Amino acid sequence: MSFNTEYFRVPSITELGGRARIPSSKPETQRAIIAATLTPGSSRIYNDLRCSEADTMKAACRAVGAVIHEHDGSLEVQGNGGELKACNRVIDARGSGLVFRSFSALTCFSPGAAVVSGDAILRTRVMAPLIDALRNLGARVEYIGDEGKAPIVNWGGGLRGGRCRLPGNVSSQFVTAIIFAAPLADDVTEIHVEGEILSVSYIRQTIAVLRQAGVRIEANDDCSHIIVYPGQYLAATHRIGGDYTSASYLIGAAALFPGITVLENIDRRSLQGERAIIDVLEALGLQVRFDHDSRTLTVTNPHEQLRGDVEFDARDFPNIVPTLAAIGAHVNGTFRVVGASITRLHKSSRVKAIVTELAKLGVNIHPLFKDGVYDGFEIWGHGEVYKGGMTLSSWRDHRIFMSLFVASLRSKQPNLIDGYRDVVCSFPDFFVQFKRLGVPCHEAGEEAADIGVLQAVQAL
């Protein structure tokens, strides 16, 4: 499967190490921007992530009245106090599910009709459970195109509150969207999340942001029952931590080569489920050490070859599933991941994508299914060094590209992967940081140079 013809040549290397910086958390940045937008005062967001999806969130918030100033190392947000200005244009979520879903809910408080749309990939993603729940709370929302999919028109008029139900195994963003809108409703909102709850750490991140903004919210331990009380968002100071999903690519590469790697901008204390990448390293015999004062992580890999027979349940850290496959491809033993069914609803069907592409390299990987859908994979490895020289597809998904990049580093011959520009979605200086660890980065092409791809990506 190939979606575009711009390829990146991933070099074959024999060693890796040094010092690199992890980007700040995209989910934490986006949530802080929403909360700050809904306050009547000025909030400050420190250590925010500057990437295309954060830019999309800022554009959407500006469209409903937020004034956002970008400073070196922080954002200053003057909120609208929950009084959304008239939306006289389409709110374009582009490829961001969180932007689309959050603004499908927030535009209930628009004084006039608001259209919320997105790109071709987003328009294939499931939205019906959220829209059904909003309608149960009093929203007047209609689909403009295909039933159950973006785009939508929200006619405004507010939310009355009450009870709604959402499935726990489709998207945690449905819950997040209603939580953000609920304080503006006329009455208390009760959210019942039914069945298996996947990606619950993202719901907890949302709850934490609302509490920091002074909103009264109650939740039981597994977040299956959430109560949000009407109230005013208050201006707050938000400090964004490092992103463990983005860190997983640097950490995954460090796991494939003996040596020492130091990663900056990371906090041991984090609500991010993807922090589980640390557990993966320890299960494979690597040494990890956090330094709280300097906010660094030191990864020491004493092994020429990873060994182990391990299994991980990824229900609460689905975004690193492709990274786990990239690591597992180089483990001598059985490497098994389950609980990843929700990834079929992400930018690509991620288990299917990573299994398909790694199989091209010769990885002995097989998909695992649950109730007829892709739920994980199993790799039976002998520590192979793969021949390489393959052309791989990112499936138009930045996380698939970055995972295949990691998996390709130990190949005997360079691999070509399309979709390299998409790293701007969450990790704009991906190539810069890998270069700091000793990985030469070149665009594929006769006139390519190290700086070429970096300038091309940074210019987006």
Secondary structure, 3 states (H helix, E strand, C coil): CCCCCCEEEECCCCCCCEEEECCECHHHHHHHHHHHHCCCCEEEEECCCCCHHHHHHHHHHHHCCCEEEEECCEEEEECCCCCCCCCCCCEECCCCHHHHHHHHHHHHHCCCCEEEECCCCHHHCCCHHHHHHHHHCCCCEEECCCCCCCCEEECCCCCCCEEEEEECCCCHHHHHHHHHHHHHCCCCEEEEEECCCCCHHHHHHHHHHHHHCCCCEEECCCCCEEEECCCCCCCCEEECCECHHHHHHHHHHHHCCCEEEEEECCCCCCCCHHHHHHHHHHHCCCEEEEECCCCEEEEEECCCCEECCEEEECCCCHHHHHHHHHHHCCEEEEEEEECCHHHHHCCCCHHHHHHHHHHHHCCCEEEEEECCEEEEEEEEEECCCCCECCEECCCCCHHHHHHHHHHHCCCCECEEEECHHHHHHCCCCHHHHHHHCCCCCEECCCCCCHHHHHHHHHCC
